[in-house]
């Protein structure tokens, strides 16, 4: 694991990376890494170069203690090229991906309170993609995700990509896909970011970056002011994605030497090889 350190002197530029921890359990590719209750859950992926069979293990990383441990719960899905999202502060929902033989659009959830994996069921009105891989799932609320990216099977589109809204019901353990009327460029292996739009009537928009021939970001959804509330920071103005609770934020502050209690804006984490790279930005409390 490594963290980005701020410039040593005021006015100087650049960031330096400092190793914090390293563990072979973190070494993987095409996996998902999701923060939930201050811990990071790594699901599946390819564990060695050239591997075609995805892993079925789940690793939990505790940033406060700097330790990675295998999750003992059975039934962890065999997946790579999937995505995952936290739901209700309790469930880790794994969406789609490659299981070693085909692309899926199913939802499998880890109940972190009981330590049990569950295969959720599609509702009768479900209109799923043919299969998903290297896609993105962006959390809009506790029960709604926006899914964008490549579909598999005979419905693969070479000129455009479909966008889906995925509604989740943790109590019923069900899910339902709805295809949106808009499309994007055909892309996979991209990134998605939900950002606030400035102006007199602020709202949110979902931007897709990379994954196709275009060098420009593409809008995959717009929402008016007040439609998306769960992603607002405690300061009331900054969109945080993924969301971090106080435990994770405090741990990041300690790693990077941020003064305790300093207002922060957002944090970004990415896994590279066997290391977790964490960059934290904060704003000077004396500035407006």
C-alpha positions in Angstrom: 0.0 0.0 0.0 1.2 3.5 -0.7 -0.1 7.0 0.1 0.4 10.3 -1.7 2.1 12.8 0.5 1.6 16.6 0.1 4.5 18.9 -0.9 7.0 19.4 1.9 7.0 23.2 1.6 4.2 25.7 1.0 4.1 26.7 -2.7 6.0 23.7 -3.9 4.3 21.4 -6.4 4.0 17.6 -6.8 3.2 14.6 -4.7 5.4 11.9 -3.3 4.3 8.3 -2.8 5.2 6.6 0.4 4.8 2.8 1.0 2.6 2.0 3.9 1.8 -1.7 3.6 2.1 -4.6 1.2 0.3 -7.9 1.1 0.2 -10.7 -1.5 -3.6 -10.9 -0.9 -4.0 -7.6 -2.6 -2.2 -8.6 -5.8 -4.9 -9.1 -8.4 -6.5 -7.5 -11.5 -10.0 -7.0 -12.9 -11.4 -7.3 -9.4 -13.7 -4.9 -7.5 -12.7 -2.9 -4.4 -15.5 -1.4 -2.4 -15.5 0.6 0.9 -18.2 -0.4 3.4 -18.2 0.5 7.1 -14.6 1.7 7.0 -13.2 -1.5 5.5 -12.4 -2.4 1.8 -13.7 -5.5 0.2 -11.8 -7.0 -2.7 -13.8 -9.5 -4.6 -12.5 -12.0 -7.2 -10.3 -10.9 -10.1 -7.4 -12.6 -11.8 -4.6 -13.5 -9.4 -1.7 -14.2 -11.9 -0.8 -12.9 -15.3 -2.3 -14.8 -18.2 -5.0 -16.3 -15.9 -8.4 -17.0 -17.5 -10.2 -18.5 -14.5 -11.4 -15.8 -12.1 -10.9 -16.1 -8.4 -13.7 -16.8 -6.0 -12.0 -15.3 -2.9 -12.9 -12.2 -1.0 -10.3 -10.2 0.9 -11.1 -7.6 3.6 -8.6 -4.8 4.1 -8.8 -2.7 7.3 -7.1 0.7 6.7 -7.0 1.4 10.4 -5.0 -1.6 11.2 -3.3 -1.9 7.8 -4.2 -5.6 7.6 -5.7 -7.7 4.8 -7.5 -11.0 5.7 -9.4 -13.5 3.7 -13.2 -13.4 4.3 -14.3 -16.7 5.7 -17.8 -16.6 4.4 -18.6 -19.3 1.9 -20.3 -18.8 -1.5 -18.2 -15.9 -2.6 -18.9 -15.5 -6.4 -16.3 -16.5 -8.9 -15.9 -13.2 -10.9 -13.6 -11.0 -12.8 -14.4 -7.8 -14.9 -17.3 -7.1 -12.6 -18.3 -4.2 -10.4 -19.7 -3.8 -6.9 -21.5 -1.2 -4.8 -22.4 -0.8 -1.2 -26.2 -0.8 -0.4 -27.9 0.2 2.8 -24.7 0.3 4.8 -24.8 -3.4 5.1 -24.8 -5.3 1.7 -22.0 -5.5 -0.8 -23.7 -6.1 -4.2 -21.6 -7.7 -6.9 -23.0 -6.9 -10.3 -22.3 -8.9 -13.5 -18.9 -9.9 -14.7 -17.1 -13.0 -16.1 -17.5 -16.3 -14.2 -15.0 -18.3 -16.3 -17.4 -19.4 -19.0 -19.8 -16.5 -19.7 -20.7 -12.9 -18.9 -23.4 -12.4 -16.3 -25.9 -9.7 -15.4 -26.9 -11.3 -12.0 -26.6 -9.7 -8.6 -24.8 -11.5 -5.7 -24.7 -9.8 -2.3 -22.6 -10.2 0.8 -24.6 -9.5 4.0 -21.7 -8.0 6.1 -23.7 -8.3 9.3 -24.2 -12.0 9.0 -21.2 -12.8 6.9 -23.3 -14.6 4.3 -23.3 -14.4 0.5 -26.7 -14.5 -1.2 -27.8 -14.8 -4.8 -30.5 -12.2 -5.3 -33.5 -12.9 -7.6 -34.6 -10.9 -10.6 -38.2 -9.6 -10.4 -40.8 -10.5 -13.1 -40.4 -7.1 -14.8 -36.6 -7.4 -15.1 -35.1 -6.5 -18.5 -31.4 -7.4 -18.0 -28.4 -6.8 -20.3 -27.3 -9.9 -22.2 -24.2 -10.0 -20.0 -21.8 -7.5 -18.5 -18.0 -7.2 -18.3 -15.7 -4.3 -17.7 -18.7 -2.1 -16.9 -19.3 0.4 -14.2 -22.0 0.6 -11.5 -22.5 4.0 -10.0 -24.5 4.3 -6.8 -27.3 6.9 -7.1 -29.1 5.9 -3.9 -29.4 3.0 -1.4 -31.6 1.2 -3.9 -30.5 2.4 -7.3 -27.4 2.0 -9.4 -26.6 3.3 -12.9 -24.9 0.6 -15.0 -22.9 1.5 -18.2 -20.5 -0.5 -20.3 -20.1 -3.4 -22.6 -22.8 -6.1 -23.0 -21.9 -9.6 -24.0 -23.6 -12.2 -26.2 -25.4 -11.5 -29.5 -26.6 -8.1 -28.3 -23.2 -6.6 -28.2 -23.3 -3.2 -29.8 -20.3 -2.0 -31.8 -21.6 1.6 -32.4 -23.2 2.4 -29.1 -23.6 1.1 -25.6 -26.8 0.8 -23.5 -27.4 2.4 -20.1 -29.3 0.6 -17.4 -30.9 1.6 -14.1 -30.6 -1.3 -11.6 -33.0 -1.2 -8.7 -32.2 -3.2 -5.6 -34.5 -4.3 -2.8 -32.4 -5.7 0.1 -35.4 -6.7 2.1 -36.8 -8.9 -0.6 -33.3 -9.8 -2.0 -34.4 -8.9 -5.5 -33.2 -6.7 -8.3 -34.6 -5.3 -11.5 -32.9 -3.8 -14.6 -34.5 -1.1 -16.7 -32.9 0.0 -20.0 -32.7 3.8 -20.4 -33.6 5.5 -23.6 -30.2 7.2 -24.0 -27.1 5.5 -25.3 -23.3 6.1 -25.0 -20.4 5.2 -27.2 -19.5 1.5 -27.0 -17.0 1.2 -24.3 -15.5 -1.1 -21.7 -12.8 -0.9 -19.0 -13.8 2.8 -18.4 -14.3 4.8 -15.3 -17.4 6.6 -14.1 -17.8 9.6 -11.8 -20.9 11.2 -10.4 -20.2 15.0 -10.1 -22.1 18.1 -9.1 -23.0 20.5 -11.9 -22.3 24.2 -11.1 -24.5 27.2 -11.8 -27.7 28.7 -10.4 -29.6 25.4 -10.6 -27.0 22.8 -9.5 -27.6 19.1 -9.9 -25.6 16.0 -10.7 -24.3 14.4 -13.9 -22.6 11.0 -14.5 -19.5 11.2 -16.6 -17.8 8.2 -18.3 -14.1 8.4 -19.0 -12.1 6.2 -21.4 -12.9 2.8 -22.6 -13.5 3.8 -26.3 -11.7 5.7 -29.1 -13.0 9.0 -27.9 -10.7 11.2 -25.7 -13.7 13.1 -24.3 -15.8 12.3 -21.3 -19.4 11.4 -22.0 -22.6 12.1 -20.0 -24.5 9.0 -19.0 -27.2 10.7 -16.9 -28.3 14.0 -15.5 -30.3 14.7 -12.3 -31.8 18.0 -11.1 -31.1 19.5 -7.7 -32.2 17.4 -4.8 -32.6 14.2 -6.7 -29.4 12.7 -5.4 -29.0 13.3 -1.7 -27.1 10.4 -0.2 -23.8 11.3 -1.8 -23.5 14.8 -0.3 -20.7 15.3 2.1 -21.3 16.4 5.7 -20.1 19.9 4.6 -23.1 20.0 2.3 -21.4 20.9 -0.9 -19.0 18.2 -2.0 -19.9 15.0 -3.8 -17.9 12.1 -2.5 -17.6 8.9 -4.6 -17.0 6.4 -3.3 -18.3 7.5 0.0 -16.1 7.2 3.1 -17.2 7.0 6.7 -15.3 8.7 9.5 -13.1 5.6 10.2 -11.6 5.5 6.7 -11.3 9.3 6.4 -9.5 9.5 9.7 -7.1 6.7 8.7 -6.3 8.5 5.5 -5.7 11.7 7.4 -3.3 9.9 9.7 -1.4 8.4 6.7 -0.9 11.6 4.9 -0.3 13.9 7.9 -3.5 15.9 7.5 -4.1 17.9 10.7 -6.9 16.3 12.8 -10.2 17.9 12.2 -9.2 19.6 8.9 -12.2 19.8 6.5 -11.6 17.4 3.6 -13.1 17.4 0.1 -12.7 14.0 -1.4 -10.6 10.9 -1.4 -9.6 8.5 -4.2 -8.3 5.0 -3.9 -7.0 2.5 -6.5 -5.4 -0.9 -6.3 -2.2 -1.3 -8.4 -0.6 -4.7 -8.3 -0.3 -5.8 -4.6 -0.5 -2.3 -3.3 -3.3 0.0 -2.3 -2.6 3.6 -3.5 -4.5 6.2 -1.6 -4.5 9.9 -2.4 -6.2 12.4 -0.1 -6.9 16.0 -0.8 -8.2 18.5 1.7 -8.9 22.3 1.8 -7.3 24.8 4.0 -9.8 25.6 6.8 -8.7 29.3 6.7 -9.8 29.5 3.0 -13.3 30.2 1.9 
